[in-house]
Amino acid sequence: MIYSVQDLPMPVVKGPNDVIVKIEATPINPSDLGSIGMMAKFGAKGPTLDLPDGFKAVPDGFSMQSGNEGCGIVVAAGTSAEAQALMGKRVACATGKMYAQYAKALTTSPMFAAIPDELTALESSSVFVNPLTVVGFIDTMRTEGHTAIVHTAAASQLGRMLAKYCQQLGIGLVNIVRKESSAQVLRDLGEKHVIVSTSATYEADLVTAITETKATLGFDAVRGGSLAAEIIIAMEKALVANGEHADPAYGTFKLKQVYVYGGLSQENCLLKSGMGMTWQVGGWIMPGHYRKPTAGKLSDAVSIAVKGLKTTFSTTFGKHLSLDDMVDGYMSTLVSQTDAKFLVCPNGDIV
């Protein structure tokens, strides 16, 4: 793969609602890894690197800027009163071109937020991708008539946000993790239902937790293997345990839904017997969710996220990278870094 830092023209203000943002901090999210993975190039014409299955090569000569979200200080603004009021202020935006020293954003964009003065750049760097996903999960749950959630890879940064947000709202949550150390992280946050998938009692523990929470909705970050099917089977058993009628041939008639929203595994997604016949497995993506006519307002979700940046939607970072650091070490971030999320600081490190 070829990844490089290039000199590009300084973005300029053209419209009344344009602002130029000097980028302070921009995180590396799994969605960023996916877009960069699509840029991988193989062959004799450039450096090569073995990538996980599923990452796609593109023709030589094709390039794009990357970096979904971040925050920074407004250094130039259009003529509108809203834009002018932000001069010298910290804002967060999601332009898809945030791995840069400067970016142009629109104050009228739904993925733009003025940041309160009491919040630091570190606290304000991750307003959109994870927090809006968490708020969207709850929105989906309510809209589709569910009352509790099952979540996989649950000790991730997003998973910790979901745990805190569900506690705040009084929503039942079943957390699935692979390691006992990850389970302890969630227990330390006050989570009651934490299931370790490598445990000898995994299947029974999952049924018990779903029986207690009555969860009929799951969000799966893993995608591969039989995990989604295992969740549906546990939901089916929990429904029966809670007195739901089960037809001998077709199982219960209450919908059991699992949405896949990530791709941590490159294996195929497998179905299994025991799921009954009233279930669905589908895809879920944050930007697509807020385009649905039944979804809550994106502006409301952004306001919720900003208000919770110090608490519910806080993010913990490990190493801070410069743009030059990314050239040498970016691809190492294809490995999961739950406890060491990388933060890119294009104009110098921040506190």
N, C-alpha and C positions, 0 to 999 in steps of 0.2 A: 504494500500500500504506500502511496505517496501522500504525505501530509506536509504542508509547508506554510510558513508565514510570508505573506506577500504585502508589498506596499500598494495600497489602493488609494484612489482620490478621496480626499476628505469629504464626507457627506455634507450637503448644503441644504439650507432651508429654502423651500420653494413655495409651499402652501402656507396659509395662515395658521394652520393647526400643527405644523411640523415643529419638532424639537430635535436638537442634536444633543445626544447624551454621551458624556465621557464615562465609559464603563469602568466601574469599580470591581464588580464581582459577578461571575456567571458560573453556575454549577455544571457539572457533567452528569446528566441524567441518562437513564437507560434509553430514552427516546433519542438523545443525542448520539448515543453509540449506534443505534439502529441506522440513523441517517448517514453517519460516517462509514459504517460497515458497507452501505450501498456504494460507497465511493472506492472500495478496495480495487486495486489493479494488480494483475498477476502477469508474469512473463519476463522476458529478457530485457524489456525496455526500461525497467525501473526496479526498485527494491521490492522484494516479495515477502510475504508473511502468511503463515498458515492461519486461517480464520475458521471459526466454527461453521459447520454446515448451515446454509441458509443465508449467509452473507454473500451478496451478489456483486460480481465485477461489472464495471461499466467501461465503455470505450475509452481508449487513450485520448487525452485532450479535454475530457469533460471535467469540470471542476465546479465547486459551489462553496459558498460561505456557510458556516454552521454555528450552532449555539442557540438553543431555543429561547432561553430566558436569562434575565439578569437585572442588575440595577446600576445606577450611576447618577451623576450630577448633570443637570441641564446647563449647557454652555452657550447655546444659541436657540432662538425661538422665533416662530412666526408672529404675525401681527395680531392674531386673535388675543383677546383679554386672557383667556384660559392659558394659552401658551406663554404669554409674557409673564403671568403670575408665577410660573414655574422656574424662571431664571434663577440659577444658583441653588435650586432645590433638588433633593433626591427623588428619583422616580424609579419605578420598576416597569419593565416592558418585555414583550416576547415577540421579537421580530424574526427569529430564525437566523440572525446574523450577529449574534452577541459575542462570539469569540473574536473580538476586535477592540481596538482602543476607543473607537467612536462608532455610534450607531444612530441612525435617524429613526424616529418613531412618530406616530400620530397620537395626539392627545385624545382624539375621538375614537381610537381603537378600543374595543372591549378588553384587549389584553394590554392595558396600560393603567398604571395606578400611581397617584401621588403618594409619597411615603411620609408619614408623620415624623416630625423632627426628632422625636425621642428614639426612633429606631435607627440602628447602625446599618452600615452596608452589609455586614455579615448576616444580620438578621433579615435583611430585605432582599437577599439575592434569589430566594426561591419562593416567589409569591404564587406562581401559576401552575406548574406542571403537577406537582404532588398535591398541594392543597385543593386545587380545583377538581382533581380526580376524587379525592376523599369526599368533598361536598357533593360531587356528582353521584358517587355511590349511594349516599343517603337519599338523594333526590330520586334515583332509580328505584330504590327500595320502597319509598313511599308511593311513588307514582304507580308502581306495578302491584301494590297491595301486599307486600311482604312486611314482616315486623322485626326480623333479625337477619344477621349476615354471617356467612362463613368466608374467611379470607386466608389465602395461602401465601407462603413466603412472608409471613406476618410480622417478622422482626425487622423488616426493611424500614427505611426512613418513612416511606408512605404508610407501612403497616403500623408504625408507632403513632403516626398522626391519626390514623383511623381509630386506633384503640382509644386515644384520648378524646377524640370527637364523639365516639359512641358513648363513652362514659359521661361526657358532658350532656348528651341528649337522652341518656337513659335507654340506649338501644343495645340489645343483646348481640354479642359478637363471639364467634368461635374462631380462634387463631390456630393455624396449622404451620408448624415449623419442622425443620429436619433435625436440629441439634438441641440438646438439653441446655446449652449455654444461651441459645436464642430464646428458648422458652423462659429462662430466668429473667432475661431482659424485659419480657412482657409481664411476667409476674411482678417484677419490681415496679412496673407502671400501674399495678393494681388489677391486672386482667385475671379473671377467674377461669375462663375456659381456654386453656393453652394445650394443644395436642401435638405430641412429637411423633412424626410419621415413621420414624425408625424404631419406635418402641414396640416391644412385644405385644402390648395391649392397645396399640394404635386404633384398630377398627372398633373395638368395644368402647374405648375412650371417646372416639368421634361420635358414635351413636348416642352415648350418654350426654355429651355436651349439646348436641343438636336437639335431643329430646327435651333438655332443660330450657334451651333458648327458643325452641320452635322455629329455627331458621329454615327457610325454604329458598333462600337466595345465596349464591356464592360468587365470589370474584377470585379468579385464578390467575396468578402472575406467572405460573410455571408453564402451562399449556401442554407439555409433552407427557407421554405415559398415560396411566389410568387414573390420575388424581381426580379429575373432574367427575369421572364415573364413580369413584369411591365416595365422593361427597354426595352424589345423588342417591347412591345405594344407602348411605347412612341416613339421609333425609327420609327416604322411603321407610326404613325401619323405625325411625323416630316418629313418623306420622302414625304408624300402626301402634307403637307404644303409647302414643297420646290419644288413642281411641278412634283414629280415622278408619273408616271402612276400606277394606282392600278386596277388590274383586279377585277371585282365584286365578284368573287368566291375565288380567290387565293391571293389577295392583291398585294403589290409591288413585283417586281422580283429582287430587290437589297438585297444582303445578309446582314442579321443582326446577329451578332455573340456575344454571351456572354460566357466568360470563367470563370469557378469557380476555384479559386485558394486557398480558405480557407474554414473553417468550423466553423465559430463563432456560427452558429445555428445548433442544432441537429435535426431540423425538416426535413421532406422530402421536396425536391424541387418540386414545383407545377407549372404546365403549365396552361395557361388561354386562353380563346378565345380572338380574336382581334390581334393575333400575325402575321396574314397572314400565308403563307406557305413557305416563303424563309427565314429561320432562322436556327441557330444552337446553341446548348448549349453543351459545352464540358469542360473537365478538363484541367488545366494548372499548371505545376509545374516547378520551375526554373531549377533544374538539367536536367530534361527531355527536356526543351526547347533548351538548348545549345548542346544537342546531335543531334538535327535535322540538316540535311544537308543544310537546307535553313537558319539556324540561323547565326548570326554574331559570330565572334571569341570570345571565352570566355576570352582569354588573353586581348583582346581589352576592353571588358566590365570591367575587373578587373582594368585596367589602368584608365578608366573613373571614377570608384568608388574611387580609391585612390586619384586621383586629386581633387575630390570633397568632401573629408571627413570633411573639415572645413566649407563647405558651403552647396551645394546641398544635399549631402548625410550625413550630420551631424545627430547624434542621441542624444536625451536628456534622461538622466537616472535619476531615483529616488533613491531608497535605494540600497546600496552596501552590498553584502552578502559574508560571508566567506563560506567555504565548510561545516563547522559545522552548520552555520545558515540555510543552505539548508535542512539539515536533519529535523529540527524542523518546518521550515516555507515554504518549497518549494511548497507544494501542494496548498498553498494559491494563487500561481501565475497562477493557472488554471482560475482564475477570470481575466477578461480583465484589463490591467493596462496601458492604453495608455499613461497617463501622469506620470506614475511612473514605467517605465520599469526597471526591476531589472538587476543589473550587478554583476556578481560573480568575486571576487578577491581572488583566491586560495592561494596566497602568501602574503597576507596583503593588506590593502586598498590602493587605489591610489588617486591622486588628479585629 
